[in-house]
Amino acid sequence: MPPKHRAADLLLLVILGFASIRVGWSYGDHRYNVGDPVPLFVNKVGPFSNPSETYEYYDLPFCRPGEILKQSESLGEVLNGDRLANTLYKVKFREDKSDHYILCEKKLTRNDVSTFRDAISNDFYYQMYYDDLPFWGFIGKIENSWLQEENNPKYYLFNHVRFNAFYNDDQVVEIRAWNDPKNVVDITADQEIDVQFTYSVIWNKTSIPFANRLDRYTRASSLQPHSTIHWFSVLNSIVIIVLLTALLALLFMRHLKNDLIKCSSEEGDEEGEVAWKYLHGDVFRCPRYTSLFSAVLGAGSQIFSLLCVLFLLAFLDVLYAYSRGSLCTSLAVGYALTSFVAGYSSSSFHNQLSATGWERSVVLSGLLYLGPVFVIMCIFNTVAIFYGATTALPFGTIVLVILMSIFITAPLLALGGAVGYRLRSEFKAPCPTKRVPREIRSLAWYRTTPGQMLIGGLLPFGTIAMELHNLLLSLWGYKIFTTPSILFIMFLILTVLTIMLSIGLTYIQLSAEDHEWWWRSILRGGSTAVFVFANCIVFYARSDMHGFLQLFFFLGYSACMCYALFLMLGTISFHASLIFVRRIYSAVKSE
């Protein structure tokens, strides 16, 4: 078979495999007759305040079936820490169980009692899935006595669960688990105890259509107070952009226009030349560490394209609230498929600056983000195994990730690099570059790299700070506070602000006769990520999250997210500055 045909077939198989990825459980058309069994699975337990600290449901001494059958899960579900298993609960479609139906009678040992008591003291919750609908409940409660002679708290274990299920015609629309506070068992004493676990089922008819059954999970974001706050944040950001645009139009563009007029009217007179024109022989000098620079652009372009793909999937309803593992699956597979973008971007730009060494840029672009993330994930997995958490990846999942990297990510990265090399073009600078670089004089603090990073990062962060808080609540909470449409608007606002600030700060830098703008454009564009990471630390300090495991996962995931943001915004900032520099020096040359 010709190589082109083999490559086309491989690409087709990858696309078909991506299209067939399971983003949620599917049970036919979800239609049932009265009395039909409906799939019910237990998932995980963990402290309510620590979303990353989750354990398997049967790590606690609940009623167990004779044989625990774990369900097969997609890549994203495993990465998300889901571990579904069968249960003794039988909730058949539209079949009520109003009495206390006995689930099991169990003798809790002193160790079992201690385990339950520790779980209750840490505010443990459990999660189950019924017909692909998630629902939660708490394990027990603590009551503190205010009497003088009783200073110790009382620990009570919920031994009865009431399932409130809602149906529309022949489909399940909603389900809730309610723990009866009157049906509890006192496990304060450290002694053996006999416990009878029971449950009841109540079915109710609802007018909510099956297609809208997931709306209740995003209801928090559609409430009037939250909606008002969201749109106030968006309006605030738009006002900032309008004001900044007006400022640039009145000051920056006016000064630039005067500079160009001065260059054309007094050509040849050095006293009449503007400061940035002196740099025409240095401004297009290749940056240091060309391979690394090209790799940063490649990795940033890949993350930008991946984010665009995720927004597209969200708008096509492929990604939706509480779709188990869909986001993690899309991130993993999407990153593998967009490796072509990284290889092409790094190779094509490197070949504009140098005829050799583009292979190193391609390899670096593949390792620049994936390498640190892989190291962090290995540490995550070691810590999770030590704690026995469900976030520890099984051996099969680790093998699958490695195979994806070898047979999808690496070939697409190499293919993109080869295409970039074949379609290479020469870097056409409007002005020739001198052999000896011009000396850069000492600059004021706001013209230096730290000063420009402060200005270039603080303003964009200020526009997204409110929505960033809602995003962190969604990522580390149990309700959706941010919708894809608002996130997309904020993404556009952040992109526009980064472009405008990059152009303005590049002009200020060149006006100070500083020609080393290449790396600085990346640093000041990506500096927003530094402020975002600092905000994440403040968010953790103000939250109820605690413990080494949760702290480690929070900081690690936040670092990965902010690092990706740094690469993406740095790439956007550089391309905006490059286009601007080309335009002004081309205009000077044409005069």
C-alpha positions in Angstrom: 0.0 0.0 0.0 1.4 3.5 -0.8 2.5 5.5 2.2 -0.1 8.2 1.5 -2.9 5.6 1.6 -1.6 4.1 4.9 -1.5 7.6 6.4 -5.0 8.3 5.3 -6.3 5.0 6.6 -4.6 5.6 10.0 -6.1 9.1 10.2 -9.6 7.6 9.4 -9.3 5.0 12.1 -8.2 7.6 14.7 -11.2 9.8 13.8 -13.6 6.9 13.9 -12.1 5.8 17.3 -12.5 9.3 18.7 -16.1 9.5 17.5 -16.9 6.2 19.2 -15.6 7.2 22.6 -18.2 6.6 25.2 -18.8 9.8 27.2 -21.5 8.3 29.4 -23.3 5.0 30.0 -26.0 4.1 27.5 -28.8 1.6 28.1 -30.6 1.6 24.8 -33.3 4.3 24.6 -33.7 4.4 28.4 -37.3 3.1 28.1 -38.7 0.6 30.6 -41.9 -1.2 31.4 -43.4 -1.3 34.9 -41.4 -3.6 37.0 -38.3 -3.7 34.7 -35.0 -3.6 36.5 -33.1 -0.3 36.0 -29.3 -0.2 36.2 -28.2 1.0 39.6 -24.5 1.2 40.6 -22.6 2.4 43.6 -19.6 4.5 42.8 -17.4 6.1 45.4 -17.3 7.7 48.9 -15.2 10.5 50.3 -15.0 13.7 52.4 -17.5 16.2 51.1 -14.9 19.0 51.3 -12.2 17.1 49.4 -13.3 16.2 45.9 -10.0 14.5 45.0 -10.0 12.2 48.0 -12.4 9.5 47.0 -12.5 5.8 47.8 -14.4 2.8 46.6 -17.8 2.4 48.0 -17.1 -1.0 49.6 -14.0 0.3 51.3 -16.6 1.1 54.0 -18.4 -1.9 55.6 -21.7 -1.4 53.8 -24.0 -4.4 52.8 -22.1 -6.3 50.0 -23.5 -8.6 47.3 -22.2 -12.1 47.1 -19.9 -11.1 44.3 -18.7 -7.6 43.6 -18.9 -7.0 39.9 -17.1 -3.9 38.7 -18.4 -2.2 35.6 -16.2 -1.6 32.6 -15.3 2.1 32.3 -14.0 4.5 29.7 -10.6 6.2 29.9 -12.1 9.4 31.2 -14.1 7.7 33.9 -11.1 5.9 35.2 -9.1 9.2 35.2 -12.0 10.8 37.0 -11.8 8.3 39.8 -15.1 6.5 39.1 -15.3 2.9 40.2 -18.8 1.6 39.6 -19.9 -1.7 41.1 -23.1 -3.7 41.6 -25.3 -3.4 44.7 -28.0 -5.1 46.7 -30.4 -2.2 46.1 -33.2 -3.2 43.7 -35.1 -0.1 42.4 -37.4 -1.4 39.7 -39.2 1.0 37.3 -42.4 2.4 38.9 -42.4 -0.2 41.6 -42.9 1.4 45.0 -41.5 -0.1 48.2 -43.1 2.0 50.9 -42.2 -0.1 53.9 -38.7 -0.5 55.3 -37.4 -3.1 52.8 -34.6 -5.0 54.4 -31.3 -4.7 52.5 -29.2 -6.8 54.8 -28.7 -7.4 58.5 -25.0 -7.0 59.5 -23.0 -7.3 62.6 -20.6 -4.5 62.7 -17.3 -5.3 64.5 -15.4 -2.8 66.6 -13.2 -2.1 63.6 -16.3 -1.5 61.3 -17.8 0.9 63.9 -14.5 2.8 64.1 -14.4 3.0 60.3 -17.9 4.4 60.0 -17.3 6.8 62.9 -14.1 8.2 61.2 -16.1 8.5 57.9 -18.9 10.4 59.7 -16.4 12.7 61.5 -14.9 13.6 58.1 -18.4 14.3 56.6 -18.2 11.4 54.1 -20.8 11.2 51.3 -21.5 8.4 48.9 -22.3 8.6 45.2 -24.5 6.2 43.1 -25.7 6.1 39.5 -29.3 5.2 38.5 -30.0 5.0 34.8 -26.9 7.2 34.2 -28.2 9.8 36.7 -25.8 10.6 39.6 -27.1 11.2 43.1 -25.5 11.6 46.5 -26.2 11.0 50.2 -24.4 11.2 53.5 -23.3 8.3 55.7 -24.3 9.7 59.0 -24.4 12.7 61.3 -22.9 14.1 64.5 -24.8 15.7 67.3 -23.1 17.7 70.0 -24.7 17.9 73.4 -24.8 21.2 75.3 -25.3 19.5 78.6 -22.6 20.0 81.2 -22.3 16.3 81.9 -22.1 15.3 78.2 -19.2 16.9 76.4 -18.6 14.1 73.9 -20.4 14.2 70.5 -22.8 11.5 69.4 -22.2 9.6 66.2 -25.2 8.3 64.3 -25.1 6.0 61.2 -28.0 6.3 58.7 -29.4 2.8 58.2 -32.3 3.7 56.0 -32.3 5.3 52.5 -35.5 6.5 50.8 -35.2 6.7 47.0 -37.5 9.4 45.5 -37.6 8.6 41.8 -39.5 10.6 39.1 -40.6 9.4 35.7 -42.2 10.7 32.6 -44.1 8.1 30.6 -41.7 5.2 30.4 -38.4 6.9 31.1 -36.6 7.9 34.3 -36.1 11.7 34.7 -34.8 12.2 38.2 -33.8 10.4 41.4 -32.8 11.5 44.9 -31.6 9.7 48.0 -32.9 10.9 51.3 -31.5 9.6 54.6 -34.1 9.6 57.3 -32.7 11.3 60.4 -35.1 9.3 62.6 -33.7 5.9 61.4 -30.2 6.0 62.8 -27.9 3.8 64.8 -25.8 5.2 67.6 -22.2 4.1 67.0 -20.6 6.4 69.5 -19.5 3.5 71.7 -16.5 1.4 70.5 -18.3 -1.9 70.6 -19.9 -4.5 68.3 -23.5 -3.8 67.2 -26.1 -5.4 65.0 -27.5 -3.1 62.3 -30.4 -3.7 59.9 -30.0 -1.7 56.7 -33.3 -0.9 55.0 -34.5 1.2 52.1 -37.8 2.3 50.5 -38.7 3.5 47.0 -41.3 6.1 46.1 -42.1 6.8 42.4 -43.6 10.2 41.3 -44.8 11.4 37.9 -43.3 14.6 36.5 -43.9 16.7 33.5 -40.1 17.3 32.9 -39.2 15.8 29.5 -36.5 13.2 29.4 -34.3 15.4 27.2 -34.1 18.0 30.1 -33.4 15.6 32.9 -29.8 16.9 33.3 -30.9 20.5 33.7 -31.3 20.1 37.5 -27.6 19.7 37.8 -26.9 23.1 36.2 -29.8 24.8 37.9 -27.5 26.6 40.3 -26.0 28.5 37.4 -29.4 29.5 36.0 -30.7 31.0 39.2 -31.3 34.8 39.0 -28.6 35.8 41.5 -25.9 33.7 39.8 -27.0 34.7 36.3 -26.9 38.3 37.3 -23.4 37.9 38.7 -22.2 36.1 35.6 -23.5 38.7 33.1 -22.2 41.5 35.4 -18.8 39.9 35.2 -19.0 39.7 31.4 -20.2 43.3 31.1 -17.4 44.5 33.4 -14.9 42.8 31.2 -16.4 44.2 28.0 -16.3 47.7 29.5 -12.6 47.3 30.3 -11.9 46.2 26.7 -13.8 49.2 25.3 -11.9 51.6 27.6 -8.6 50.0 26.7 -9.4 50.1 23.0 -10.2 53.8 23.3 -7.0 54.4 25.2 -4.9 52.7 22.6 -6.8 54.5 19.8 -6.3 57.9 21.3 -2.7 57.6 22.6 -0.9 54.6 21.2 -2.2 54.9 17.6 -1.8 58.6 17.6 1.8 58.4 18.7 2.5 55.7 16.2 1.0 57.7 13.4 3.1 60.7 14.4 6.1 58.5 14.4 5.4 57.2 10.9 4.8 60.8 9.7 8.1 61.9 11.3 10.0 59.1 9.7 8.6 59.9 6.2 9.0 63.7 6.4 12.5 63.8 7.9 14.1 60.8 6.3 17.9 60.8 6.6 17.9 63.2 9.5 18.9 61.2 12.6 17.7 64.0 14.9 14.2 63.6 13.4 14.1 59.9 13.7 12.0 58.1 16.3 13.6 55.8 18.8 12.2 52.5 17.6 13.4 53.2 14.1 17.0 52.9 15.3 16.3 49.2 15.9 15.6 48.3 12.3 18.8 46.3 12.2 18.2 44.4 15.4 14.5 43.9 15.8 14.3 40.9 13.6 17.4 39.2 15.1 16.6 35.6 15.8 15.9 34.9 19.5 18.2 32.8 21.7 17.4 29.2 22.2 15.6 28.9 18.9 14.6 25.3 19.3 13.0 26.0 22.7 11.3 29.1 21.4 9.7 27.2 18.5 8.7 24.4 20.9 6.9 26.9 23.1 4.9 28.2 20.1 4.1 24.6 19.1 2.9 23.6 22.5 0.9 26.8 22.9 -0.7 26.3 19.5 -1.7 22.8 20.4 -3.3 23.9 23.7 -5.2 26.7 21.9 -6.5 24.2 19.3 -7.5 21.7 22.0 -9.4 24.4 23.8 -11.3 25.3 20.6 -12.1 21.6 20.1 -13.5 21.4 23.7 -15.7 24.4 23.2 -17.0 22.9 19.9 -17.8 19.6 21.6 -19.6 21.5 24.4 -21.7 23.5 21.9 -22.6 20.2 20.1 -23.8 18.8 23.5 -21.1 16.1 23.4 -19.8 17.5 26.7 -22.5 18.1 29.2 -22.9 18.4 33.0 -22.1 15.2 34.9 -21.4 13.1 31.9 -19.1 10.6 33.5 -15.6 11.0 32.3 -16.5 12.9 29.1 -14.3 15.9 29.9 -11.3 13.7 30.9 -11.7 11.5 27.8 -12.0 14.5 25.5 -8.9 16.1 27.1 -6.8 12.9 26.7 -7.9 12.0 23.2 -8.1 15.6 22.0 -4.5 16.3 23.2 -3.3 13.2 21.4 -5.0 14.2 18.1 -3.9 17.8 18.3 -0.2 16.8 18.5 -0.1 17.3 14.8 -0.6 21.0 15.4 2.3 21.1 17.9 4.6 19.4 15.4 3.6 21.5 12.5 3.7 24.9 14.4 7.1 24.3 15.9 8.7 22.9 12.7 7.3 25.5 10.4 8.5 28.4 12.6 11.9 26.9 13.3 12.5 26.4 9.6 11.8 30.1 9.0 14.7 30.9 11.3 17.1 28.0 10.8 17.5 25.4 8.1 18.7 22.7 10.5 17.6 21.4 13.9 13.9 21.5 13.4 13.6 17.9 14.7 14.8 19.1 18.1 12.0 21.7 18.2 9.4 19.0 17.3 10.6 16.7 20.1 10.7 19.6 22.6 7.2 20.7 21.6 5.9 17.2 22.4 7.7 17.1 25.8 7.3 20.7 26.9 3.9 20.2 28.4 3.4 16.5 28.4 6.7 15.8 30.2 5.9 17.8 33.3 2.3 16.6 33.4 3.5 13.0 33.1 5.9 13.5 36.0 3.2 15.1 38.2 0.7 12.3 37.3 3.3 9.7 38.3 3.6 11.4 41.7 -0.2 11.7 41.9 -0.5 8.0 41.3 2.0 7.1 43.9 0.3 9.2 46.5 -3.1 7.9 45.6 -1.9 4.3 45.9 -0.5 5.1 49.3 -3.9 6.5 50.4 -5.9 3.8 48.6 -7.9 6.4 46.7 -9.8 5.7 43.5 -7.7 8.4 41.7 -4.9 5.8 41.6 -4.8 4.5 38.0 -5.1 0.8 37.3 -2.2 -0.9 35.5 -4.4 -1.4 32.4 -5.1 2.4 32.2 -1.4 3.2 32.5 -0.7 0.9 29.6 -3.5 2.4 27.6 -2.1 5.9 28.1 1.4 4.8 27.1 0.1 3.1 24.0 -1.8 6.3 23.1 1.4 8.3 23.4 3.4 5.8 21.3 0.9 5.1 18.6 -1.1 8.3 18.3 0.7 11.2 19.9 4.2 10.5 18.7 3.2 9.7 15.0 1.0 12.7 14.7 3.7 14.9 16.2 6.2 13.6 13.8 3.8 13.9 10.9 3.1 17.5 11.8 6.8 18.2 12.0 7.4 16.6 8.5 4.6 18.6 7.0 5.9 21.8 8.5 9.3 21.0 7.1 8.0 20.3 3.6 5.9 23.5 3.6 8.7 25.6 5.1 9.1 29.2 4.0 11.8 31.8 4.6 11.4 34.4 7.3 11.1 37.6 5.3 12.1 40.5 7.5 11.3 44.0 6.2 14.7 45.2 7.3 18.2 43.5 7.1 19.7 42.4 10.4 23.1 43.8 11.5 25.9 41.5 12.5 26.6 43.2 15.9 23.6 43.6 18.2 22.9 47.1 19.5 23.6 47.7 23.1 20.5 48.1 25.3 20.7 50.9 27.9 19.3 50.6 31.4 15.5 50.9 31.5 12.9 52.1 34.0 11.2 49.3 36.1 8.0 49.4 34.0 10.0 48.8 30.8 11.8 45.7 32.2 10.6 42.2 32.0 9.1 41.9 35.5 7.4 45.3 35.1 5.8 44.4 31.8 4.8 41.0 33.1 3.0 42.7 36.0 1.2 45.0 33.6 0.5 42.4 31.0 -0.8 39.9 33.5 -2.7 41.9 36.1 -5.2 43.6 33.7 -6.4 40.4 32.0 -6.6 38.6 35.3 -8.7 41.4 36.7 -11.3 40.9 33.9 -11.7 37.2 34.5 -11.2 37.1 38.3 -14.9 36.8 39.1 -15.6 34.1 36.5 -12.4 32.3 37.5 -13.8 32.0 41.0 -17.0 30.4 39.6 -14.9 28.1 37.5 -12.9 26.9 40.5 -16.2 26.3 42.4 -17.3 24.1 39.5 -14.0 22.2 39.3 -13.7 21.6 43.1 -17.3 21.6 44.0 -20.4 19.5 43.3 -22.5 22.1 41.3 -22.1 23.7 37.9 -21.6 27.5 38.4 -20.3 28.3 34.9 -21.8 27.5 31.5 -19.8 26.9 28.3 -21.2 30.0 26.6 -20.0 32.3 29.4 -16.7 30.6 29.5 -16.3 31.0 25.7 -17.1 34.8 26.0 -14.5 35.1 28.8 -12.0 33.2 26.6 -12.6 35.7 23.8 -12.2 38.6 26.1 -9.0 37.2 27.6 -7.6 36.6 24.1 -8.5 40.1 22.9 -7.0 41.7 26.0 -3.8 39.7 25.6 -3.4 40.8 22.0 -4.0 44.4 22.7 -1.7 44.6 25.7 1.0 42.7 23.8 0.9 45.2 21.0 1.0 48.2 23.3 3.8 46.9 25.5 5.8 45.9 22.5 5.6 49.4 21.2 6.7 50.8 24.6 9.6 48.4 24.6 10.8 49.3 21.2 10.4 53.0 22.0 12.9 52.5 24.8 15.3 51.1 22.1 15.1 47.6 23.5 15.1 45.1 20.6 14.9 41.9 22.7 11.1 41.5 22.4 10.8 37.9 21.2 11.0 36.1 24.6 9.5 39.0 26.5 6.3 38.9 24.4 5.8 35.3 25.5 6.6 36.1 29.2 4.3 39.1 29.5 1.5 37.4 27.6 1.7 34.2 29.7 2.1 36.2 33.0 -1.7 36.1 33.5 -1.2 32.4 34.4 1.0 33.5 37.4 -1.8 35.6 38.8 -4.3 32.8 38.2 -2.2 30.3 40.1 -1.9 32.8 43.0 -5.7 33.1 42.9 -6.0 29.3 43.1 -3.8 29.3 46.3 -6.1 31.9 47.8 -9.1 29.9 46.8 -7.8 26.8 48.6 -6.9 28.8 51.7 -10.5 30.1 51.9 -12.1 26.7 51.2 -12.9 23.8 53.5 -10.5 21.5 51.7 -7.9 19.9 54.0 -5.4 17.1 54.2 -2.1 16.4 52.3 -3.8 14.3 49.5 -6.3 17.1 48.6 -3.6 19.8 48.9 -1.3 17.9 46.7 -3.9 17.2 44.0 -5.2 20.7 44.1 -1.8 22.4 43.7 -0.8 19.8 41.0 -3.9 20.2 38.9 -3.8 24.0 39.3 -0.2 24.1 38.2 -0.9 22.0 35.1 -3.9 24.2 34.2 -1.9 27.4 34.7 1.1 26.1 32.8 -1.2 25.3 29.9 -2.6 28.8 30.1 0.9 30.3 30.2 1.9 28.5 27.0 -1.3 29.4 25.2 -1.4 33.1 26.1 2.3 33.4 25.5 1.9 32.1 22.0 -1.0 34.4 21.3 1.0 37.3 22.6 4.0 36.6 20.5 2.1 36.2 17.2 0.3 39.5 17.9 3.6 41.3 18.6 5.2 39.7 15.5 2.4 40.9 13.2 2.6 44.4 14.7 6.4 44.7 14.4 6.2 43.5 10.8 3.6 46.1 10.0 5.4 49.1 11.5 8.8 48.3 10.0 7.2 47.5 6.6 5.5 50.9 6.7 8.8 52.6 7.5 10.5 50.8 4.7 7.8 51.7 2.2 8.1 55.4 3.0 
